[in-house]
Amino acid sequence: MTDEKKLSELTLLKKGETRYPNSPDDARLETFENANRQRNYWITFQTSEFTSLCPITGQPDFATITIEYIPGERCVESKSLKLYLFSFRQTGTFYEEIVNRIYSDLIEQLAPKRLVVNGDFTARGGITSSVKIDSTEA
């Protein structure tokens, strides 16, 4: 595949206005071909600025989300991942559902050799929460 063909598949990288999705259902995870699929290597993404809404109170929840994976045929493009994670900001859902949704969406789009998604949520009511899914144990 030529570089021009690879780049044409990545529409969110275009310069200009960025459209922020309102929900994970509206977001699009873009991928590109893994040029080194013969090799096992880790890709790690981490954001300490993840927010969502408590489905009961509507109050904001904050977390650090870490995504680690060994790619198979495809890799996720980082801007599309950023916009996808941003899309949870107005979504009322529980921590467990968030981490499971991220895991399921990435498994579906990437079919990675291995995937670990971890959400470390800040204290609410004096208790912190951490939710982790590892594809070797899922």
Secondary structure, DSSP 8 states (H G I E B T S, - for coil): --HHHHHHT-GGGSSS-----SSTTT----EEE-TTTTS---EEEEEEEEEEE-TTT--EEEEEEEEEEE-SSEEE-HHHHHHHHHGGGG-B--HHHHHHHHHHHHHHHH--SEEEEEEEEEEETTEEEEEEEETTT-
